[in-house]
Amino acid sequence: MTRTRLAELAPAELESLRDQLTARLDQLRGAGLNLDLTRGKPGPDQLDLSNGLDGILAGDFGASDGTDTRNYGGLRGAGLRGIPEARALGGEILDLEPEQVIAGGNSSLSLMYLVIETALRDGLWGPDSSWSDEATRSGTPVRMLAPVPGYDRHFTICEQVGIEMVNVPMTDSGPDIQAIELLLTEDPMIKGIWCVPKYSNPTGCIYAERTVEAIAGLPNRAGRNFLVVWDNAYAVHDFEFPRTPLANILGFAQVQGTAAHIAMFASTSKITFAGAGLGFLGGSETLLLVIEERLRAMTVGHDKVNQLRHARFLRGRLETHMQAHANLIRGKFDAVQDHLDQELSGLDIACWTRPRGGYFVSIDTRPGLARRIIGLAAEVGVALTPAGATFPYGRDPEDRNIRIAPTFPDTLEIEAAMEVFTLCVRLAAAEQIIDERRSAP
Ligand SMILES: Cc1ncc(COP(=O)(O)O)c(C=O)c1O
């Protein structure tokens, strides 16, 4: 279907369109909608897929190495690094050997926090490697690269521990490597980068192999003690099978001598129960040893019973399980795309991503409109992620990125919410073009 770009409509046509859209929005205002596209949470039907976790142990609490998972501690480091079968599960998700993985508690985010805090205070690579000490010596704050749009909780960690963030643009194949290399040559206090390499939050892109290789080499191009935070939260969350592969960053890092500078994370939050899954840290023995020492002060050990439950539940059937998730959510993502295609394509007022996995769709509107669109949608009862949330400090410099999370609502709710959303995008764009024309000399 060919459509006239909104900016090419004659003034009277554009004003009539604005009036029609406003009238429709007014109608919807009375409809008492209460819809939410903000939550990157599994739907209740997805959670049901893992109800088999309940009772799976049937009284058999012994791990494969003989560890009694009910007690403190464990054999051969199982207390702090996790039981062997849970480490193997982490290895399967992260494409690593079990020995390269620590299986933790229910949150990978808290492991990220721990790694960042350790790098900052004590250093990850020996006594002389603390980022804060270097910051004090140089009188310059520690900085990290934040590919944008990105995941707000990564940004919150930085804000909380006092690390400044530097925006780097995302492309369809991952963060812009040229921009990164330029920044790194100019600023030795840039000490790390946040990466969500597969079905990135929120754009849904998968980092290309050449990008993964380049990122593995960044610790050689940056100032001292550079860390790649490789948050592979959506490693196995494909909609189509066989799964789309992601290049193995640790393999590239081993070749380039940077393996100790890569910290890999994953979790089962969106595989089993978001509130009661397992988090994993993967990487070199250097990294695991330092973090194990920190963990030793924090806990006698993570929940090994839950580790055993997960390992038994997912053994040999991770892919089948993820296919079942895909069958539940594929249609929701298709509904989002259908609305965007039918109601916005050809108007030249927005562009959006078409992820084939993960949890989000990212939409860029005309600059200056995200806040307005989100406000309009809220007026009629549709909650969207706050404007700016996908940028450090909540500041989207162009005020144009909106993240949509379609997994939690049901398809009918998504249809209704997307009708409102696309209406608000068109209305805000029409208003803006009318204003621009009025103020044009
Ligand atoms: C990129 C990314 N990392 C981490 C998390 C949270 O992980 P966890 O539940 O393991 O702490 C999320 C959740 O939305 C996410 O999108």
The ligand as a Gaussian input file, in Angstrom:
#p B3LYP/6-31G(d) Opt

LIG

0 1
 C       19.176000      -7.114000      29.306000
 C       18.680000      -7.615000      30.626000
 N       19.549000      -8.026000      31.550000
 C       19.141000      -8.478000      32.754000
 C       17.808000      -8.515000      33.076000
 C       17.397000      -8.986000      34.437000
 O       17.964000     -10.217000      34.672000
 P       17.813000     -10.998000      36.060000
 O       16.392000     -11.259000      36.286000
 O       18.628000     -12.228000      35.837000
 O       18.420000     -10.133000      37.133000
 C       16.866000      -8.099000      32.140000
 C       15.434000      -8.105000      32.471000
 O       14.623000      -7.516000      31.819000
 C       17.311000      -7.625000      30.883000
 O       16.453000      -7.192000      29.941000

